[in-house]
């Protein structure tokens, strides 16, 4: 079987496989490119309130204290 005969018989399958591989590679790069540096560890001490956490961490989250508290409450 020549390449032309193979192409004439299986071109749809070949195109499907190539597109699947390309989309898989793109998906792999998109999902691995998630920026993990946006996360930070926050130690919560016994008796801490959300407002105390906001006082300590709102600046590094680039939020004002009220926005930080609303964000934390929304994430629960």
C-alpha positions in Angstrom: 0.0 0.0 0.0 1.5 3.3 -1.0 1.2 6.5 1.0 -1.3 7.9 -1.4 -3.5 4.8 -1.1 -3.2 5.0 2.7 -4.1 8.7 2.7 -7.1 8.2 0.3 -8.4 5.4 2.6 -7.7 6.7 6.1 -7.3 10.5 5.7 -10.2 11.2 8.2 -8.6 9.0 10.8 -5.2 10.5 10.3 -6.5 14.1 10.6 -8.5 13.1 13.7 -5.4 11.6 15.4 -3.2 14.7 14.5 -5.8 17.1 15.8 -6.3 15.1 19.0 -2.5 15.1 19.6 -2.2 18.8 19.0 -5.2 19.6 21.2 -3.8 17.3 23.9 -0.4 19.2 23.9 -2.2 22.5 24.0 -4.3 21.4 26.9 -1.2 20.1 28.7 0.5 23.5 28.4 -2.5 25.5 29.4 -3.2 23.5 32.5 0.5 23.3 33.5 0.9 27.1 33.0 -1.4 27.9 35.9 0.4 30.4 38.1 1.0 28.7 41.4 2.8 31.7 42.8 -0.5 33.4 43.5 -0.9 31.2 46.5 0.6 31.8 49.9 0.5 30.0 53.2 -1.4 31.6 56.0 -1.0 30.4 59.5 -4.2 30.8 61.5 -3.7 30.9 65.3 -6.2 30.0 67.9 -8.6 32.9 68.4 -7.8 34.7 65.1 -10.7 36.5 63.5 -11.1 37.1 59.8 -10.4 40.8 60.5 -7.1 40.0 62.2 -6.2 37.9 59.2 -7.1 40.8 57.0 -4.9 43.1 59.0 -1.9 40.8 58.4 -2.5 39.7 54.8 -4.7 42.2 53.0 -1.7 44.2 51.7 0.1 41.2 50.2 -3.3 40.1 48.5 -3.5 43.7 47.1 -6.9 44.2 48.7 -8.3 46.5 51.3 -9.3 44.9 54.6 -13.1 44.9 53.9 -12.5 43.3 50.4 -10.2 40.7 52.0 -12.9 39.7 54.6 -15.6 39.6 51.9 -13.3 37.4 49.7 -12.6 35.0 52.6 -16.3 34.7 53.6 -17.2 34.1 50.0 -14.6 31.2 49.7 -16.0 29.3 52.6 
